[in-house]
Amino acid sequence: MFNSIFVGGSMTDGNILLSLGLAIVLGVICALYYTWKNAASRSFAFTLALLPLITATVIMAVNGNLGAGIAVAGSFSLIRFRSAQGTGQEILMVFLSAAAGLCLGAGYAAMACLLMVLCLGVHALLSAVGFGKAAENQREVRISLPENLEGEGLFDDLMTEYFTRYRLIRVRTVDMGAAYQLIYQGSLRDSSAARRFLDAVRERNGNLPVSLGAVPENGHDI
């Protein structure tokens, strides 16, 4: 079942078309699944849909030199992230598409299908049970302070009231050194209380800018 369809390393028109057809089908399935679960751009959906086909073609073209094929296919999978950093799930899906293409390019059609079904199935199961959902309440708070206002401990009571846990991760100067900015990360108790928290902070920092947003993908863990 899991043997290569390229018997003896020979490629026929039939098994080449089978592999490339499966590459298109698996790529489209991966793209449809990801766009259903996440807000993805159209360009990223096209990337997921066509990457297995491109990768499989590259592997077939360098048949007999699998090491060179893997190196070239790996470079394909990283092209998107040279100009824009991808999220963890985006990188996962890109490598899943590339891996499916690698399997198909080597003739392991059943293995490629099993890989796609298992990965998407486990991802759907983990999403359904709320795996990692606690991270959705993590927020980053940026509070600007005038230069003459002492900020140490000034917002501890508010952070304790509105966050289950938090920590101050950075203090820096802004506006050419005319103000300070405190950067906190923590788990918000109630997302509906965000406006009350912002209003309370503004009363203490002289109505200077304050922001409350999602923690960046490459942000610090708490």
MODELLER restraints for C-alpha pairs under 7 A, 6 or more apart:
rsr = mdl.restraints
at = mdl.atoms
rsr.add(forms.Gaussian(group=physical.xy_distance, feature=features.Distance(at['CA:1:A'], at['CA:110:A']), mean=6.71, stdev=0.5))
rsr.add(forms.Gaussian(group=physical.xy_distance, feature=features.Distance(at['CA:2:A'], at['CA:108:A']), mean=6.34, stdev=0.5))
rsr.add(forms.Gaussian(group=physical.xy_distance, feature=features.Distance(at['CA:2:A'], at['CA:110:A']), mean=5.69, stdev=0.5))
rsr.add(forms.Gaussian(group=physical.xy_distance, feature=features.Distance(at['CA:2:A'], at['CA:111:A']), mean=6.02, stdev=0.5))
rsr.add(forms.Gaussian(group=physical.xy_distance, feature=features.Distance(at['CA:3:A'], at['CA:108:A']), mean=6.27, stdev=0.5))
rsr.add(forms.Gaussian(group=physical.xy_distance, feature=features.Distance(at['CA:4:A'], at['CA:106:A']), mean=6.93, stdev=0.5))
rsr.add(forms.Gaussian(group=physical.xy_distance, feature=features.Distance(at['CA:4:A'], at['CA:107:A']), mean=4.54, stdev=0.5))
rsr.add(forms.Gaussian(group=physical.xy_distance, feature=features.Distance(at['CA:4:A'], at['CA:108:A']), mean=4.61, stdev=0.5))
rsr.add(forms.Gaussian(group=physical.xy_distance, feature=features.Distance(at['CA:5:A'], at['CA:15:A']), mean=6.62, stdev=0.5))
rsr.add(forms.Gaussian(group=physical.xy_distance, feature=features.Distance(at['CA:5:A'], at['CA:107:A']), mean=4.97, stdev=0.5))
rsr.add(forms.Gaussian(group=physical.xy_distance, feature=features.Distance(at['CA:5:A'], at['CA:108:A']), mean=6.43, stdev=0.5))
rsr.add(forms.Gaussian(group=physical.xy_distance, feature=features.Distance(at['CA:6:A'], at['CA:15:A']), mean=6.99, stdev=0.5))
rsr.add(forms.Gaussian(group=physical.xy_distance, feature=features.Distance(at['CA:6:A'], at['CA:107:A']), mean=5.43, stdev=0.5))
rsr.add(forms.Gaussian(group=physical.xy_distance, feature=features.Distance(at['CA:19:A'], at['CA:104:A']), mean=5.45, stdev=0.5))
rsr.add(forms.Gaussian(group=physical.xy_distance, feature=features.Distance(at['CA:19:A'], at['CA:105:A']), mean=6.94, stdev=0.5))
rsr.add(forms.Gaussian(group=physical.xy_distance, feature=features.Distance(at['CA:19:A'], at['CA:107:A']), mean=6.82, stdev=0.5))
rsr.add(forms.Gaussian(group=physical.xy_distance, feature=features.Distance(at['CA:19:A'], at['CA:109:A']), mean=6.60, stdev=0.5))
rsr.add(forms.Gaussian(group=physical.xy_distance, feature=features.Distance(at['CA:20:A'], at['CA:53:A']), mean=5.91, stdev=0.5))
rsr.add(forms.Gaussian(group=physical.xy_distance, feature=features.Distance(at['CA:20:A'], at['CA:56:A']), mean=6.97, stdev=0.5))
rsr.add(forms.Gaussian(group=physical.xy_distance, feature=features.Distance(at['CA:23:A'], at['CA:52:A']), mean=5.14, stdev=0.5))
rsr.add(forms.Gaussian(group=physical.xy_distance, feature=features.Distance(at['CA:23:A'], at['CA:53:A']), mean=4.90, stdev=0.5))
rsr.add(forms.Gaussian(group=physical.xy_distance, feature=features.Distance(at['CA:23:A'], at['CA:101:A']), mean=6.16, stdev=0.5))
rsr.add(forms.Gaussian(group=physical.xy_distance, feature=features.Distance(at['CA:23:A'], at['CA:104:A']), mean=6.78, stdev=0.5))
rsr.add(forms.Gaussian(group=physical.xy_distance, feature=features.Distance(at['CA:24:A'], at['CA:49:A']), mean=6.66, stdev=0.5))
rsr.add(forms.Gaussian(group=physical.xy_distance, feature=features.Distance(at['CA:24:A'], at['CA:50:A']), mean=6.54, stdev=0.5))
rsr.add(forms.Gaussian(group=physical.xy_distance, feature=features.Distance(at['CA:24:A'], at['CA:52:A']), mean=6.85, stdev=0.5))
rsr.add(forms.Gaussian(group=physical.xy_distance, feature=features.Distance(at['CA:24:A'], at['CA:53:A']), mean=5.80, stdev=0.5))
rsr.add(forms.Gaussian(group=physical.xy_distance, feature=features.Distance(at['CA:27:A'], at['CA:48:A']), mean=5.74, stdev=0.5))
rsr.add(forms.Gaussian(group=physical.xy_distance, feature=features.Distance(at['CA:27:A'], at['CA:49:A']), mean=3.92, stdev=0.5))
rsr.add(forms.Gaussian(group=physical.xy_distance, feature=features.Distance(at['CA:27:A'], at['CA:50:A']), mean=5.97, stdev=0.5))
rsr.add(forms.Gaussian(group=physical.xy_distance, feature=features.Distance(at['CA:27:A'], at['CA:51:A']), mean=6.85, stdev=0.5))
rsr.add(forms.Gaussian(group=physical.xy_distance, feature=features.Distance(at['CA:27:A'], at['CA:52:A']), mean=5.79, stdev=0.5))
rsr.add(forms.Gaussian(group=physical.xy_distance, feature=features.Distance(at['CA:27:A'], at['CA:97:A']), mean=6.26, stdev=0.5))
rsr.add(forms.Gaussian(group=physical.xy_distance, feature=features.Distance(at['CA:28:A'], at['CA:49:A']), mean=4.44, stdev=0.5))
rsr.add(forms.Gaussian(group=physical.xy_distance, feature=features.Distance(at['CA:30:A'], at['CA:48:A']), mean=6.54, stdev=0.5))
rsr.add(forms.Gaussian(group=physical.xy_distance, feature=features.Distance(at['CA:30:A'], at['CA:49:A']), mean=6.82, stdev=0.5))
rsr.add(forms.Gaussian(group=physical.xy_distance, feature=features.Distance(at['CA:31:A'], at['CA:45:A']), mean=5.12, stdev=0.5))
rsr.add(forms.Gaussian(group=physical.xy_distance, feature=features.Distance(at['CA:31:A'], at['CA:48:A']), mean=5.20, stdev=0.5))
rsr.add(forms.Gaussian(group=physical.xy_distance, feature=features.Distance(at['CA:31:A'], at['CA:49:A']), mean=5.39, stdev=0.5))
rsr.add(forms.Gaussian(group=physical.xy_distance, feature=features.Distance(at['CA:35:A'], at['CA:45:A']), mean=6.90, stdev=0.5))
rsr.add(forms.Gaussian(group=physical.xy_distance, feature=features.Distance(at['CA:48:A'], at['CA:94:A']), mean=6.27, stdev=0.5))
rsr.add(forms.Gaussian(group=physical.xy_distance, feature=features.Distance(at['CA:48:A'], at['CA:97:A']), mean=6.17, stdev=0.5))
rsr.add(forms.Gaussian(group=physical.xy_distance, feature=features.Distance(at['CA:51:A'], at['CA:97:A']), mean=6.04, stdev=0.5))
rsr.add(forms.Gaussian(group=physical.xy_distance, feature=features.Distance(at['CA:51:A'], at['CA:98:A']), mean=6.13, stdev=0.5))
rsr.add(forms.Gaussian(group=physical.xy_distance, feature=features.Distance(at['CA:52:A'], at['CA:97:A']), mean=5.22, stdev=0.5))
rsr.add(forms.Gaussian(group=physical.xy_distance, feature=features.Distance(at['CA:52:A'], at['CA:98:A']), mean=5.40, stdev=0.5))
rsr.add(forms.Gaussian(group=physical.xy_distance, feature=features.Distance(at['CA:52:A'], at['CA:100:A']), mean=5.96, stdev=0.5))
rsr.add(forms.Gaussian(group=physical.xy_distance, feature=features.Distance(at['CA:52:A'], at['CA:101:A']), mean=3.87, stdev=0.5))
rsr.add(forms.Gaussian(group=physical.xy_distance, feature=features.Distance(at['CA:53:A'], at['CA:101:A']), mean=6.14, stdev=0.5))
rsr.add(forms.Gaussian(group=physical.xy_distance, feature=features.Distance(at['CA:55:A'], at['CA:73:A']), mean=5.48, stdev=0.5))
rsr.add(forms.Gaussian(group=physical.xy_distance, feature=features.Distance(at['CA:55:A'], at['CA:98:A']), mean=6.12, stdev=0.5))
rsr.add(forms.Gaussian(group=physical.xy_distance, feature=features.Distance(at['CA:55:A'], at['CA:101:A']), mean=4.90, stdev=0.5))
rsr.add(forms.Gaussian(group=physical.xy_distance, feature=features.Distance(at['CA:55:A'], at['CA:102:A']), mean=6.04, stdev=0.5))
rsr.add(forms.Gaussian(group=physical.xy_distance, feature=features.Distance(at['CA:56:A'], at['CA:101:A']), mean=4.43, stdev=0.5))
rsr.add(forms.Gaussian(group=physical.xy_distance, feature=features.Distance(at['CA:56:A'], at['CA:102:A']), mean=5.52, stdev=0.5))
rsr.add(forms.Gaussian(group=physical.xy_distance, feature=features.Distance(at['CA:56:A'], at['CA:104:A']), mean=5.65, stdev=0.5))
rsr.add(forms.Gaussian(group=physical.xy_distance, feature=features.Distance(at['CA:56:A'], at['CA:105:A']), mean=3.85, stdev=0.5))
rsr.add(forms.Gaussian(group=physical.xy_distance, feature=features.Distance(at['CA:57:A'], at['CA:105:A']), mean=6.28, stdev=0.5))
rsr.add(forms.Gaussian(group=physical.xy_distance, feature=features.Distance(at['CA:58:A'], at['CA:69:A']), mean=6.30, stdev=0.5))
rsr.add(forms.Gaussian(group=physical.xy_distance, feature=features.Distance(at['CA:58:A'], at['CA:73:A']), mean=6.86, stdev=0.5))
rsr.add(forms.Gaussian(group=physical.xy_distance, feature=features.Distance(at['CA:59:A'], at['CA:66:A']), mean=6.92, stdev=0.5))
rsr.add(forms.Gaussian(group=physical.xy_distance, feature=features.Distance(at['CA:59:A'], at['CA:69:A']), mean=4.94, stdev=0.5))
rsr.add(forms.Gaussian(group=physical.xy_distance, feature=features.Distance(at['CA:59:A'], at['CA:102:A']), mean=6.55, stdev=0.5))
rsr.add(forms.Gaussian(group=physical.xy_distance, feature=features.Distance(at['CA:59:A'], at['CA:105:A']), mean=4.90, stdev=0.5))
rsr.add(forms.Gaussian(group=physical.xy_distance, feature=features.Distance(at['CA:59:A'], at['CA:106:A']), mean=6.62, stdev=0.5))
rsr.add(forms.Gaussian(group=physical.xy_distance, feature=features.Distance(at['CA:60:A'], at['CA:105:A']), mean=5.25, stdev=0.5))
rsr.add(forms.Gaussian(group=physical.xy_distance, feature=features.Distance(at['CA:60:A'], at['CA:106:A']), mean=6.89, stdev=0.5))
rsr.add(forms.Gaussian(group=physical.xy_distance, feature=features.Distance(at['CA:62:A'], at['CA:69:A']), mean=5.74, stdev=0.5))
rsr.add(forms.Gaussian(group=physical.xy_distance, feature=features.Distance(at['CA:77:A'], at['CA:94:A']), mean=6.24, stdev=0.5))
rsr.add(forms.Gaussian(group=physical.xy_distance, feature=features.Distance(at['CA:77:A'], at['CA:95:A']), mean=6.51, stdev=0.5))
rsr.add(forms.Gaussian(group=physical.xy_distance, feature=features.Distance(at['CA:77:A'], at['CA:98:A']), mean=6.36, stdev=0.5))
rsr.add(forms.Gaussian(group=physical.xy_distance, feature=features.Distance(at['CA:87:A'], at['CA:217:A']), mean=6.25, stdev=0.5))
rsr.add(forms.Gaussian(group=physical.xy_distance, feature=features.Distance(at['CA:100:A'], at['CA:112:A']), mean=4.82, stdev=0.5))
rsr.add(forms.Gaussian(group=physical.xy_distance, feature=features.Distance(at['CA:100:A'], at['CA:116:A']), mean=6.99, stdev=0.5))
rsr.add(forms.Gaussian(group=physical.xy_distance, feature=features.Distance(at['CA:103:A'], at['CA:109:A']), mean=6.63, stdev=0.5))
rsr.add(forms.Gaussian(group=physical.xy_distance, feature=features.Distance(at['CA:103:A'], at['CA:111:A']), mean=6.73, stdev=0.5))
rsr.add(forms.Gaussian(group=physical.xy_distance, feature=features.Distance(at['CA:103:A'], at['CA:112:A']), mean=5.39, stdev=0.5))
rsr.add(forms.Gaussian(group=physical.xy_distance, feature=features.Distance(at['CA:104:A'], at['CA:112:A']), mean=6.21, stdev=0.5))
rsr.add(forms.Gaussian(group=physical.xy_distance, feature=features.Distance(at['CA:137:A'], at['CA:187:A']), mean=5.26, stdev=0.5))
rsr.add(forms.Gaussian(group=physical.xy_distance, feature=features.Distance(at['CA:137:A'], at['CA:188:A']), mean=5.47, stdev=0.5))
rsr.add(forms.Gaussian(group=physical.xy_distance, feature=features.Distance(at['CA:138:A'], at['CA:186:A']), mean=5.45, stdev=0.5))
rsr.add(forms.Gaussian(group=physical.xy_distance, feature=features.Distance(at['CA:138:A'], at['CA:187:A']), mean=4.27, stdev=0.5))
rsr.add(forms.Gaussian(group=physical.xy_distance, feature=features.Distance(at['CA:138:A'], at['CA:188:A']), mean=6.16, stdev=0.5))
rsr.add(forms.Gaussian(group=physical.xy_distance, feature=features.Distance(at['CA:138:A'], at['CA:214:A']), mean=6.55, stdev=0.5))
rsr.add(forms.Gaussian(group=physical.xy_distance, feature=features.Distance(at['CA:138:A'], at['CA:215:A']), mean=6.30, stdev=0.5))
rsr.add(forms.Gaussian(group=physical.xy_distance, feature=features.Distance(at['CA:139:A'], at['CA:185:A']), mean=5.73, stdev=0.5))
rsr.add(forms.Gaussian(group=physical.xy_distance, feature=features.Distance(at['CA:139:A'], at['CA:186:A']), mean=5.60, stdev=0.5))
rsr.add(forms.Gaussian(group=physical.xy_distance, feature=features.Distance(at['CA:139:A'], at['CA:187:A']), mean=6.09, stdev=0.5))
rsr.add(forms.Gaussian(group=physical.xy_distance, feature=features.Distance(at['CA:139:A'], at['CA:188:A']), mean=6.54, stdev=0.5))
rsr.add(forms.Gaussian(group=physical.xy_distance, feature=features.Distance(at['CA:139:A'], at['CA:212:A']), mean=6.55, stdev=0.5))
rsr.add(forms.Gaussian(group=physical.xy_distance, feature=features.Distance(at['CA:139:A'], at['CA:213:A']), mean=5.44, stdev=0.5))
rsr.add(forms.Gaussian(group=physical.xy_distance, feature=features.Distance(at['CA:139:A'], at['CA:214:A']), mean=4.70, stdev=0.5))
rsr.add(forms.Gaussian(group=physical.xy_distance, feature=features.Distance(at['CA:139:A'], at['CA:215:A']), mean=5.20, stdev=0.5))
rsr.add(forms.Gaussian(group=physical.xy_distance, feature=features.Distance(at['CA:140:A'], at['CA:183:A']), mean=6.99, stdev=0.5))
rsr.add(forms.Gaussian(group=physical.xy_distance, feature=features.Distance(at['CA:140:A'], at['CA:184:A']), mean=5.67, stdev=0.5))
rsr.add(forms.Gaussian(group=physical.xy_distance, feature=features.Distance(at['CA:140:A'], at['CA:185:A']), mean=4.50, stdev=0.5))
rsr.add(forms.Gaussian(group=physical.xy_distance, feature=features.Distance(at['CA:140:A'], at['CA:186:A']), mean=6.68, stdev=0.5))
rsr.add(forms.Gaussian(group=physical.xy_distance, feature=features.Distance(at['CA:140:A'], at['CA:212:A']), mean=5.77, stdev=0.5))
rsr.add(forms.Gaussian(group=physical.xy_distance, feature=features.Distance(at['CA:140:A'], at['CA:213:A']), mean=5.34, stdev=0.5))
rsr.add(forms.Gaussian(group=physical.xy_distance, feature=features.Distance(at['CA:140:A'], at['CA:214:A']), mean=5.80, stdev=0.5))
rsr.add(forms.Gaussian(group=physical.xy_distance, feature=features.Distance(at['CA:140:A'], at['CA:215:A']), mean=5.13, stdev=0.5))
rsr.add(forms.Gaussian(group=physical.xy_distance, feature=features.Distance(at['CA:141:A'], at['CA:183:A']), mean=5.59, stdev=0.5))
rsr.add(forms.Gaussian(group=physical.xy_distance, feature=features.Distance(at['CA:141:A'], at['CA:184:A']), mean=4.98, stdev=0.5))
rsr.add(forms.Gaussian(group=physical.xy_distance, feature=features.Distance(at['CA:141:A'], at['CA:185:A']), mean=6.21, stdev=0.5))
rsr.add(forms.Gaussian(group=physical.xy_distance, feature=features.Distance(at['CA:141:A'], at['CA:211:A']), mean=5.67, stdev=0.5))
rsr.add(forms.Gaussian(group=physical.xy_distance, feature=features.Distance(at['CA:141:A'], at['CA:212:A']), mean=4.66, stdev=0.5))
rsr.add(forms.Gaussian(group=physical.xy_distance, feature=features.Distance(at['CA:141:A'], at['CA:213:A']), mean=6.64, stdev=0.5))
rsr.add(forms.Gaussian(group=physical.xy_distance, feature=features.Distance(at['CA:142:A'], at['CA:181:A']), mean=6.48, stdev=0.5))
rsr.add(forms.Gaussian(group=physical.xy_distance, feature=features.Distance(at['CA:142:A'], at['CA:182:A']), mean=5.67, stdev=0.5))
rsr.add(forms.Gaussian(group=physical.xy_distance, feature=features.Distance(at['CA:142:A'], at['CA:183:A']), mean=4.61, stdev=0.5))
rsr.add(forms.Gaussian(group=physical.xy_distance, feature=features.Distance(at['CA:142:A'], at['CA:184:A']), mean=6.53, stdev=0.5))
rsr.add(forms.Gaussian(group=physical.xy_distance, feature=features.Distance(at['CA:142:A'], at['CA:210:A']), mean=5.52, stdev=0.5))
rsr.add(forms.Gaussian(group=physical.xy_distance, feature=features.Distance(at['CA:142:A'], at['CA:211:A']), mean=5.17, stdev=0.5))
rsr.add(forms.Gaussian(group=physical.xy_distance, feature=features.Distance(at['CA:142:A'], at['CA:212:A']), mean=6.65, stdev=0.5))
rsr.add(forms.Gaussian(group=physical.xy_distance, feature=features.Distance(at['CA:143:A'], at['CA:181:A']), mean=5.37, stdev=0.5))
rsr.add(forms.Gaussian(group=physical.xy_distance, feature=features.Distance(at['CA:143:A'], at['CA:182:A']), mean=5.11, stdev=0.5))
rsr.add(forms.Gaussian(group=physical.xy_distance, feature=features.Distance(at['CA:143:A'], at['CA:183:A']), mean=6.53, stdev=0.5))
rsr.add(forms.Gaussian(group=physical.xy_distance, feature=features.Distance(at['CA:143:A'], at['CA:209:A']), mean=6.54, stdev=0.5))
rsr.add(forms.Gaussian(group=physical.xy_distance, feature=features.Distance(at['CA:143:A'], at['CA:210:A']), mean=4.52, stdev=0.5))
rsr.add(forms.Gaussian(group=physical.xy_distance, feature=features.Distance(at['CA:143:A'], at['CA:211:A']), mean=6.67, stdev=0.5))
rsr.add(forms.Gaussian(group=physical.xy_distance, feature=features.Distance(at['CA:144:A'], at['CA:179:A']), mean=6.64, stdev=0.5))
rsr.add(forms.Gaussian(group=physical.xy_distance, feature=features.Distance(at['CA:144:A'], at['CA:180:A']), mean=5.59, stdev=0.5))
rsr.add(forms.Gaussian(group=physical.xy_distance, feature=features.Distance(at['CA:144:A'], at['CA:181:A']), mean=4.31, stdev=0.5))
rsr.add(forms.Gaussian(group=physical.xy_distance, feature=features.Distance(at['CA:144:A'], at['CA:182:A']), mean=6.45, stdev=0.5))
rsr.add(forms.Gaussian(group=physical.xy_distance, feature=features.Distance(at['CA:144:A'], at['CA:205:A']), mean=6.99, stdev=0.5))
rsr.add(forms.Gaussian(group=physical.xy_distance, feature=features.Distance(at['CA:144:A'], at['CA:208:A']), mean=5.81, stdev=0.5))
rsr.add(forms.Gaussian(group=physical.xy_distance, feature=features.Distance(at['CA:144:A'], at['CA:209:A']), mean=5.64, stdev=0.5))
rsr.add(forms.Gaussian(group=physical.xy_distance, feature=features.Distance(at['CA:144:A'], at['CA:210:A']), mean=6.09, stdev=0.5))
rsr.add(forms.Gaussian(group=physical.xy_distance, feature=features.Distance(at['CA:145:A'], at['CA:179:A']), mean=5.59, stdev=0.5))
rsr.add(forms.Gaussian(group=physical.xy_distance, feature=features.Distance(at['CA:145:A'], at['CA:180:A']), mean=5.04, stdev=0.5))
rsr.add(forms.Gaussian(group=physical.xy_distance, feature=features.Distance(at['CA:145:A'], at['CA:181:A']), mean=6.04, stdev=0.5))
rsr.add(forms.Gaussian(group=physical.xy_distance, feature=features.Distance(at['CA:145:A'], at['CA:205:A']), mean=5.50, stdev=0.5))
rsr.add(forms.Gaussian(group=physical.xy_distance, feature=features.Distance(at['CA:145:A'], at['CA:208:A']), mean=6.66, stdev=0.5))
rsr.add(forms.Gaussian(group=physical.xy_distance, feature=features.Distance(at['CA:146:A'], at['CA:179:A']), mean=4.72, stdev=0.5))
rsr.add(forms.Gaussian(group=physical.xy_distance, feature=features.Distance(at['CA:146:A'], at['CA:180:A']), mean=6.36, stdev=0.5))
rsr.add(forms.Gaussian(group=physical.xy_distance, feature=features.Distance(at['CA:147:A'], at['CA:178:A']), mean=5.85, stdev=0.5))
rsr.add(forms.Gaussian(group=physical.xy_distance, feature=features.Distance(at['CA:147:A'], at['CA:179:A']), mean=4.70, stdev=0.5))
rsr.add(forms.Gaussian(group=physical.xy_distance, feature=features.Distance(at['CA:147:A'], at['CA:180:A']), mean=6.15, stdev=0.5))
rsr.add(forms.Gaussian(group=physical.xy_distance, feature=features.Distance(at['CA:162:A'], at['CA:188:A']), mean=6.11, stdev=0.5))
rsr.add(forms.Gaussian(group=physical.xy_distance, feature=features.Distance(at['CA:162:A'], at['CA:189:A']), mean=5.68, stdev=0.5))
rsr.add(forms.Gaussian(group=physical.xy_distance, feature=features.Distance(at['CA:162:A'], at['CA:197:A']), mean=6.93, stdev=0.5))
rsr.add(forms.Gaussian(group=physical.xy_distance, feature=features.Distance(at['CA:163:A'], at['CA:186:A']), mean=6.27, stdev=0.5))
rsr.add(forms.Gaussian(group=physical.xy_distance, feature=features.Distance(at['CA:163:A'], at['CA:187:A']), mean=5.38, stdev=0.5))
rsr.add(forms.Gaussian(group=physical.xy_distance, feature=features.Distance(at['CA:163:A'], at['CA:188:A']), mean=4.44, stdev=0.5))
rsr.add(forms.Gaussian(group=physical.xy_distance, feature=features.Distance(at['CA:163:A'], at['CA:189:A']), mean=5.07, stdev=0.5))
rsr.add(forms.Gaussian(group=physical.xy_distance, feature=features.Distance(at['CA:164:A'], at['CA:187:A']), mean=5.61, stdev=0.5))
rsr.add(forms.Gaussian(group=physical.xy_distance, feature=features.Distance(at['CA:164:A'], at['CA:188:A']), mean=6.31, stdev=0.5))
rsr.add(forms.Gaussian(group=physical.xy_distance, feature=features.Distance(at['CA:164:A'], at['CA:189:A']), mean=5.72, stdev=0.5))
rsr.add(forms.Gaussian(group=physical.xy_distance, feature=features.Distance(at['CA:165:A'], at['CA:186:A']), mean=5.40, stdev=0.5))
rsr.add(forms.Gaussian(group=physical.xy_distance, feature=features.Distance(at['CA:165:A'], at['CA:187:A']), mean=5.68, stdev=0.5))
rsr.add(forms.Gaussian(group=physical.xy_distance, feature=features.Distance(at['CA:166:A'], at['CA:184:A']), mean=6.80, stdev=0.5))
rsr.add(forms.Gaussian(group=physical.xy_distance, feature=features.Distance(at['CA:166:A'], at['CA:185:A']), mean=5.56, stdev=0.5))
rsr.add(forms.Gaussian(group=physical.xy_distance, feature=features.Distance(at['CA:166:A'], at['CA:186:A']), mean=3.85, stdev=0.5))
rsr.add(forms.Gaussian(group=physical.xy_distance, feature=features.Distance(at['CA:166:A'], at['CA:187:A']), mean=6.55, stdev=0.5))
rsr.add(forms.Gaussian(group=physical.xy_distance, feature=features.Distance(at['CA:167:A'], at['CA:184:A']), mean=5.63, stdev=0.5))
rsr.add(forms.Gaussian(group=physical.xy_distance, feature=features.Distance(at['CA:167:A'], at['CA:185:A']), mean=5.75, stdev=0.5))
rsr.add(forms.Gaussian(group=physical.xy_distance, feature=features.Distance(at['CA:167:A'], at['CA:186:A']), mean=6.42, stdev=0.5))
rsr.add(forms.Gaussian(group=physical.xy_distance, feature=features.Distance(at['CA:168:A'], at['CA:183:A']), mean=6.00, stdev=0.5))
rsr.add(forms.Gaussian(group=physical.xy_distance, feature=features.Distance(at['CA:168:A'], at['CA:184:A']), mean=4.43, stdev=0.5))
rsr.add(forms.Gaussian(group=physical.xy_distance, feature=features.Distance(at['CA:168:A'], at['CA:185:A']), mean=6.66, stdev=0.5))
rsr.add(forms.Gaussian(group=physical.xy_distance, feature=features.Distance(at['CA:169:A'], at['CA:183:A']), mean=5.91, stdev=0.5))
rsr.add(forms.Gaussian(group=physical.xy_distance, feature=features.Distance(at['CA:169:A'], at['CA:184:A']), mean=5.65, stdev=0.5))
rsr.add(forms.Gaussian(group=physical.xy_distance, feature=features.Distance(at['CA:169:A'], at['CA:185:A']), mean=6.97, stdev=0.5))
rsr.add(forms.Gaussian(group=physical.xy_distance, feature=features.Distance(at['CA:170:A'], at['CA:182:A']), mean=6.14, stdev=0.5))
rsr.add(forms.Gaussian(group=physical.xy_distance, feature=features.Distance(at['CA:170:A'], at['CA:183:A']), mean=5.20, stdev=0.5))
rsr.add(forms.Gaussian(group=physical.xy_distance, feature=features.Distance(at['CA:171:A'], at['CA:181:A']), mean=5.72, stdev=0.5))
rsr.add(forms.Gaussian(group=physical.xy_distance, feature=features.Distance(at['CA:171:A'], at['CA:182:A']), mean=4.77, stdev=0.5))
rsr.add(forms.Gaussian(group=physical.xy_distance, feature=features.Distance(at['CA:171:A'], at['CA:183:A']), mean=6.29, stdev=0.5))
rsr.add(forms.Gaussian(group=physical.xy_distance, feature=features.Distance(at['CA:172:A'], at['CA:180:A']), mean=5.71, stdev=0.5))
rsr.add(forms.Gaussian(group=physical.xy_distance, feature=features.Distance(at['CA:172:A'], at['CA:181:A']), mean=5.33, stdev=0.5))
rsr.add(forms.Gaussian(group=physical.xy_distance, feature=features.Distance(at['CA:172:A'], at['CA:182:A']), mean=6.80, stdev=0.5))
rsr.add(forms.Gaussian(group=physical.xy_distance, feature=features.Distance(at['CA:173:A'], at['CA:179:A']), mean=5.78, stdev=0.5))
rsr.add(forms.Gaussian(group=physical.xy_distance, feature=features.Distance(at['CA:173:A'], at['CA:180:A']), mean=4.39, stdev=0.5))
rsr.add(forms.Gaussian(group=physical.xy_distance, feature=features.Distance(at['CA:173:A'], at['CA:181:A']), mean=5.97, stdev=0.5))
rsr.add(forms.Gaussian(group=physical.xy_distance, feature=features.Distance(at['CA:174:A'], at['CA:180:A']), mean=5.72, stdev=0.5))
rsr.add(forms.Gaussian(group=physical.xy_distance, feature=features.Distance(at['CA:174:A'], at['CA:181:A']), mean=6.56, stdev=0.5))
rsr.add(forms.Gaussian(group=physical.xy_distance, feature=features.Distance(at['CA:186:A'], at['CA:222:A']), mean=6.79, stdev=0.5))
rsr.add(forms.Gaussian(group=physical.xy_distance, feature=features.Distance(at['CA:198:A'], at['CA:210:A']), mean=6.94, stdev=0.5))
rsr.add(forms.Gaussian(group=physical.xy_distance, feature=features.Distance(at['CA:202:A'], at['CA:208:A']), mean=6.61, stdev=0.5))
